[in-house]
Amino acid sequence: MCLGLPMRIEELDGTFALCRAEGARERVDLALVPEARAGDHVLVFQGTARRLLDADEARLITDALAGVAAIMAGEADAAAIDRAFADLADREPTLPPHLAAAYAAGRKEA
């Protein structure tokens, strides 16, 4: 599984930016989001910003990733899981269309 990480742009350097997340700094390619500016949040995958995020969406993704890490470490209780996935409190999670079709067809793998 591949994950995009939300990062905040601190400094621009041509088509690159210095971004920060969870205390770590990374040089990120902004070629796919040329409209990005210092202070913006971006979703970063393999050193490239894929899209802009608003601050709320960046926080939700960060909370969910922290929740997954806590679950994997065996440190999460029900309340921590509920906080990590607060955006799912009033709806059922849905599969992306290609996975929903595979599931409906009885496939065990996508």
C-alpha positions in Angstrom: 0.0 0.0 0.0 1.2 3.5 -0.8 0.4 6.5 1.3 0.5 10.2 0.5 1.5 12.4 3.5 0.2 15.8 4.1 3.0 18.4 4.4 3.1 22.2 4.8 5.2 24.3 2.5 7.7 26.4 4.4 9.9 27.8 1.6 9.7 27.9 -2.2 12.8 27.1 -4.3 11.9 27.3 -8.0 9.7 24.3 -8.8 10.6 22.7 -5.5 9.7 23.5 -1.9 11.0 22.8 1.6 8.0 21.1 3.4 7.5 20.0 7.0 5.4 17.3 8.5 5.7 15.8 12.0 9.0 17.6 12.6 10.7 16.2 9.4 11.7 18.5 6.5 11.7 17.3 2.9 12.5 18.8 -0.5 9.3 18.3 -2.5 8.8 18.7 -6.3 5.8 21.1 -7.0 5.6 20.4 -10.8 2.1 19.0 -10.4 0.8 21.9 -8.3 2.5 25.0 -9.7 -0.1 27.2 -7.9 1.2 26.1 -4.5 2.5 28.8 -2.2 4.4 29.0 1.2 1.9 28.1 3.9 -0.1 25.8 1.7 -0.7 22.1 2.6 0.1 19.5 -0.1 -0.3 15.8 -0.3 3.1 14.3 -1.0 3.9 10.9 -2.5 7.5 9.8 -3.3 8.9 13.4 -3.1 6.2 15.0 -5.3 3.3 17.1 -4.2 0.2 15.5 -5.9 -2.5 18.1 -4.9 -3.3 21.0 -2.6 -5.1 20.2 0.7 -7.0 22.6 2.9 -5.9 22.7 6.6 -8.8 20.6 7.7 -8.2 17.8 5.2 -4.5 17.8 6.1 -5.4 17.4 9.8 -7.9 14.6 9.1 -5.3 12.7 7.0 -2.6 13.2 9.7 -5.0 12.0 12.5 -5.9 8.9 10.4 -2.2 8.1 9.8 -1.5 8.5 13.5 -4.5 6.2 14.3 -3.2 3.5 11.9 0.3 3.8 13.5 -1.2 3.4 17.0 -3.3 0.4 15.9 -0.2 -1.3 14.4 1.7 -0.7 17.6 -1.1 -2.1 19.7 -1.5 1.2 21.5 -5.0 2.2 20.3 -8.2 1.9 22.3 -11.7 2.4 20.9 -11.7 6.1 21.9 -8.4 6.7 20.1 -9.6 5.0 17.0 -12.8 7.1 17.0 -10.8 10.3 17.3 -8.4 9.2 14.5 -11.3 8.5 12.1 -13.7 11.2 13.3 -14.7 12.0 9.7 -16.3 8.6 9.4 -18.5 9.0 12.5 -21.6 9.8 10.6 -21.1 7.7 7.4 -19.9 4.3 6.4 -16.6 4.2 4.6 -16.9 3.3 0.9 -14.6 1.5 -1.4 -13.3 3.2 -4.5 -15.3 2.1 -7.6 -12.7 -0.4 -8.9 -12.5 -2.2 -5.5 -16.3 -2.1 -5.1 -16.6 -3.8 -8.5 -14.0 -6.5 -7.6 -15.7 -7.1 -4.3 -19.2 -7.4 -6.0 -17.7 -9.9 -8.4 -16.5 -12.0 -5.5 -12.8 -11.4 -5.9 -10.7 -11.6 -2.8 -7.9 -9.4 -4.3 -8.1 -6.3 -6.4 
